[in-house]
Amino acid sequence: MMTKHEQRSEDVGVEHADPRINRTRAAVHQCGLKLLFESGTEGITHAALATATGMSRTTLYKHWPTRVDLLIDICGQIEPGPAAPPTGDTRADLVAMVNDVAASLREPHLRRAFSAMLAQAQSDPEALEVANAISHDGLASLTAILRTA
């Protein structure tokens, strides 16, 4: 059984036969990341992206039916550095993972976006769902390291 996040993101990153879909996704990802880094998660709405991209809200709702879908897809475009595969040395692998996370948080735009999302998640169920989805994805590296212990 797939989680809500997995169901929503089944076709994220998939090239579609229709180039219009690919252009729509690329424009939303580009403008969405800019809005995210400038305004945090509260800046990501269908209306704001319609204005930023010049697309209709109907088009955006067709591809991203909810704001959570938008947020998860846009946040999914933030590429973390490549995770080193577990070496079998649990301590060294955990230290490397923590160092990778720390390096990511030293990036001002990522730190700002992450902080804004966590702050908004305290009172916004949609932001909380996105933060939980991102946390779930991020725990995969930790799980892989601990499985080798």
Secondary structure, 3 states (H helix, E strand, C coil): CCCHHHHHCCCCCCCCCCHHHHHHHHHHHHHHHHHHHHHCHHHCCHHHHHHHHCCCHHHHHHHCCCHHHHHHHHHCCCCCCCCCCCCCCHHHHHHHHHHHHHHHHCCHHHHHHHHHHHHHHCCCHHHHHHHHHHHHHHHHHHHHHHHCC
